[in-house]
Amino acid sequence: MSKKADEVLSQFKKPEEKGVTQSGKKLKIGIIGTGWIAESHAQSFKAMPDAEVVAAADLIPGKAEKFCQDWGLEGVRCYPSHKEMLDNENLDAVSVCTYNTTHAECTIYALEKGVHVLLEKPMCVTTEEAHAIIKAEKKSGKLLSIGFQPRFDANMKKIKEIVESGALGQVYYIQTGGGRRRGIPGGTFIEKSTGGIGAMGDIGCYSLDMVLNAVGYPKPLTVSGYMSAHFGTNPMYNGKDAARFDVEDFAAAFIRLEGGIVLDFRISWAMHLDTPGDTVILGTKAALRIPSTDCWNGSPGGPMTLYSDMAGSQVETVIPMIEGDFNGLFYDKIRSFLDAIHTGGESPVPTSQILYNQMIIDGIVMSAKLGREIELG
Ligand SMILES: NC(=O)c1ccc[n+]([C@@H]2O[C@H](COP(=O)([O-])OP(=O)(O)OC[C@H]3O[C@@H](n4cnc5c(N)ncnc54)[C@H](O)[C@@H]3O)[C@@H](O)[C@H]2O)c1
């Protein structure tokens, strides 16, 4: 078959077949942290013919073993921490599915062992950790991708296509965030020792990624941030979890980005309001409104609207939603990671971009503490 015909036909192959064609060997995968999100990693890896989960680790005794049993991962060797697993296994790649405060140490250790890493979002907790991760990534030459699966949503891709088409003209103001009226999670999300940050690390990083990715991830220059925890710490709203709640349940910030764009950001796990507003991208030729959702998880909540002028009249163009399978995004996240390993290609969600996401979050924490605007280095 000619190269051209092969290229045409390969378009119609299922994504998993493409990966196998590129390599021929099964990649050996380890899962670090076998909590809630690890399930989607395990299920997705199981669906890939070119990868198999061979090891799992969790700090809680027996948790990794139970996880493997529950999700039908047979013959998987289980370990009491990421270190034991990486010291004793010869892995190709790991998924880091731990709570935020151990993202950096697990990722750096894996990279030092010469293992590719798919790291759950947020990248980590502080900018300092982000720099340490990037240093280890560069030194190792291994692939590192951050687990922002909304990137693979066709509607999210459309936002970027619209901005890149020039339809908005020059973008100068962005309002983003999203939030919940009552939606405080529990578990490891609400304590500094495990979550490190609260609503920003859980859902705020999605809002930031949505708009920053659309406009090409300009560098953040200054941040004036605010954080509060009026609901999480109140037993009336948060029951017995209030006693251990010590992260933010609401954050807002005004951020100046390179290129003259300002970013107005708010995120909420709980407040006396249905939504802190839709995402809006204002440009010199047009503006885009992206509806929020009740339970913000990073994907548009309804059809987007483009506001522009045509022949002197103000017009509104509704951009229909592209239907998709939410669970398919988790599959795509894993698939894109494996494909990049096979091809030696670019990281699907690179740290060079997500560093700026992390700098904004860390900047909000610092600015809120100081009570003034700060410059980001
Ligand atoms: N992409 C998504 O849609 C999505 C959704 C939910 C959570 N997340 C992210 O996934 C991460 C985990 O969230 P979760 O809800 O699964 O948390 P979780 O608390 O349910 O699970 C985390 C597990 O990691 C283990 N762990 C921590 N440090 C470890 C180490 N050094 N070695 C081995 N195990 C270790 C803990 O014991 C725990 O069992 C968070 O960073 C969160 O932001 C992403």
The ligand as an SDF file (V2000), in Angstrom:
LIG
                    3D

 44 48  0  0  0  0  0  0  0  0999 V2000
   -8.5990   14.9880   36.4590 N   0  0  0  0  0  0  0  0  0  0  0  0
   -9.6710   14.9370   37.2080 C   0  0  0  0  0  0  0  0  0  0  0  0
  -10.8080   15.0190   36.7540 O   0  0  0  0  0  0  0  0  0  0  0  0
   -9.5130   14.8050   38.6930 C   0  0  0  0  0  0  0  0  0  0  0  0
  -10.6250   14.4900   39.4970 C   0  0  0  0  0  0  0  0  0  0  0  0
  -10.4270   14.3030   40.8650 C   0  0  0  0  0  0  0  0  0  0  0  0
   -9.1740   14.4490   41.4250 C   0  0  0  0  0  0  0  0  0  0  0  0
   -8.1160   14.7940   40.6170 N   0  0  0  0  0  0  0  0  0  0  0  0
   -6.7680   14.9850   41.1820 C   0  0  0  0  0  0  0  0  0  0  0  0
   -6.2560   13.7020   41.5050 O   0  0  0  0  0  0  0  0  0  0  0  0
   -5.4980   13.7620   42.6960 C   0  0  0  0  0  0  0  0  0  0  0  0
   -5.9990   12.7270   43.6770 C   0  0  0  0  0  0  0  0  0  0  0  0
   -7.3480   12.9460   43.9720 O   0  0  0  0  0  0  0  0  0  0  0  0
   -8.2390   11.7940   44.6370 P   0  0  0  0  0  0  0  0  0  0  0  0
   -9.6210   12.3270   44.7660 O   0  0  0  0  0  0  0  0  0  0  0  0
   -8.0420   10.5160   43.9250 O   0  0  0  0  0  0  0  0  0  0  0  0
   -7.5450   11.7230   46.0910 O   0  0  0  0  0  0  0  0  0  0  0  0
   -7.5660   10.5410   47.1470 P   0  0  0  0  0  0  0  0  0  0  0  0
   -7.2460   11.1390   48.4470 O   0  0  0  0  0  0  0  0  0  0  0  0
   -8.8330    9.7590   46.9850 O   0  0  0  0  0  0  0  0  0  0  0  0
   -6.3730    9.5690   46.6980 O   0  0  0  0  0  0  0  0  0  0  0  0
   -5.0250    9.9240   46.7950 C   0  0  0  0  0  0  0  0  0  0  0  0
   -4.2660    8.6980   47.2720 C   0  0  0  0  0  0  0  0  0  0  0  0
   -2.8550    8.9420   47.1260 O   0  0  0  0  0  0  0  0  0  0  0  0
   -2.2030    8.2570   48.1800 C   0  0  0  0  0  0  0  0  0  0  0  0
   -0.8290    8.7800   48.3050 N   0  0  0  0  0  0  0  0  0  0  0  0
   -0.4330   10.0320   48.6770 C   0  0  0  0  0  0  0  0  0  0  0  0
    0.9030   10.1340   48.6470 N   0  0  0  0  0  0  0  0  0  0  0  0
    1.3790    8.9370   48.2240 C   0  0  0  0  0  0  0  0  0  0  0  0
    2.6740    8.4080   47.9840 C   0  0  0  0  0  0  0  0  0  0  0  0
    3.7700    9.1490   48.1930 N   0  0  0  0  0  0  0  0  0  0  0  0
    2.7950    7.1200   47.5540 N   0  0  0  0  0  0  0  0  0  0  0  0
    1.6900    6.3610   47.3600 C   0  0  0  0  0  0  0  0  0  0  0  0
    0.4230    6.7940   47.5700 N   0  0  0  0  0  0  0  0  0  0  0  0
    0.2750    8.0640   47.9940 C   0  0  0  0  0  0  0  0  0  0  0  0
   -3.0940    8.4940   49.3910 C   0  0  0  0  0  0  0  0  0  0  0  0
   -2.8530    7.5460   50.4090 O   0  0  0  0  0  0  0  0  0  0  0  0
   -4.4810    8.3680   48.7660 C   0  0  0  0  0  0  0  0  0  0  0  0
   -5.0090    7.0520   48.8840 O   0  0  0  0  0  0  0  0  0  0  0  0
   -5.6020   15.2170   43.2000 C   0  0  0  0  0  0  0  0  0  0  0  0
   -4.4480   15.9110   42.8410 O   0  0  0  0  0  0  0  0  0  0  0  0
   -6.8050   15.7720   42.4650 C   0  0  0  0  0  0  0  0  0  0  0  0
   -6.7060   17.1640   42.2030 O   0  0  0  0  0  0  0  0  0  0  0  0
   -8.2640   14.9500   39.2770 C   0  0  0  0  0  0  0  0  0  0  0  0
  1  2  1  0
  2  3  2  0
  2  4  1  0
  4  5  1  0
  4 44  2  0
  5  6  2  0
  6  7  1  0
  7  8  2  0
  8  9  1  0
  8 44  1  0
  9 10  1  0
  9 42  1  0
 10 11  1  0
 11 12  1  0
 11 40  1  0
 12 13  1  0
 13 14  1  0
 14 15  2  0
 14 16  1  0
 14 17  1  0
 17 18  1  0
 18 19  2  0
 18 20  1  0
 18 21  1  0
 21 22  1  0
 22 23  1  0
 23 24  1  0
 23 38  1  0
 24 25  1  0
 25 26  1  0
 25 36  1  0
 26 27  1  0
 26 35  1  0
 27 28  2  0
 28 29  1  0
 29 30  1  0
 29 35  2  0
 30 31  1  0
 30 32  2  0
 32 33  1  0
 33 34  2  0
 34 35  1  0
 36 37  1  0
 36 38  1  0
 38 39  1  0
 40 41  1  0
 40 42  1  0
 42 43  1  0
M  CHG  2   8   1  16  -1
M  END
$$$$
